[in-house]
Amino acid sequence: MRLIKLSEVLNITGLSRATVYRFMSKDEFPKSVSLGANSVAWVEGEVEDWILAKVAARDEQ
């Protein structure tokens, strides 16, 4: 399991920081993991699964 920082999340999803946090607030994006007082990261596999789900939803339409 690998944790990735926000900059990598933005890079692989193409989303903006605001969009990531907006999706998280609506439970539409994987939650971050607290690494300390001022640091968070995401589980890379969860972000990849989210991307795959978006592609699958597109293909079902």
C-alpha positions in Angstrom: 0.0 0.0 0.0 1.3 3.4 -1.0 0.3 6.8 0.3 0.4 9.8 -2.1 0.3 13.5 -1.4 -2.2 16.0 -2.8 0.1 17.1 -5.6 0.2 13.5 -7.0 -3.6 13.1 -6.5 -4.1 16.3 -8.6 -1.6 15.0 -11.2 -3.2 11.6 -11.7 -6.8 12.7 -11.5 -6.6 16.0 -13.4 -8.7 17.6 -10.7 -8.1 20.9 -8.8 -7.5 21.0 -5.1 -10.9 22.6 -4.5 -12.7 19.9 -6.6 -10.9 17.1 -4.6 -12.0 18.5 -1.3 -15.6 19.3 -2.6 -15.9 15.7 -3.8 -14.6 14.5 -0.4 -17.2 16.6 1.5 -19.9 14.9 -0.6 -18.4 11.4 0.0 -17.7 11.2 -3.8 -13.9 10.8 -3.5 -11.6 8.7 -1.2 -11.0 10.2 2.2 -7.5 11.4 3.1 -5.4 9.8 5.8 -3.9 12.1 8.5 -0.1 11.7 8.7 0.3 14.3 11.4 -0.7 17.8 12.5 -0.4 19.4 9.1 0.0 16.5 6.6 -2.5 14.3 4.8 -2.2 11.7 2.0 -4.4 9.3 0.1 -4.2 5.6 -0.4 -3.0 5.3 -4.0 -5.2 2.2 -4.7 -8.3 4.0 -3.5 -7.7 6.9 -5.9 -7.0 4.5 -8.7 -10.2 2.6 -8.0 -12.1 5.9 -8.0 -10.7 6.6 -11.5 -11.6 3.1 -12.7 -15.2 3.6 -11.4 -15.5 6.8 -13.3 -14.4 5.1 -16.5 -16.7 2.2 -15.9 -19.7 4.6 -15.3 -18.8 6.4 -18.6 -18.7 3.1 -20.5 -22.1 2.0 -19.1 -23.8 5.0 -20.6 
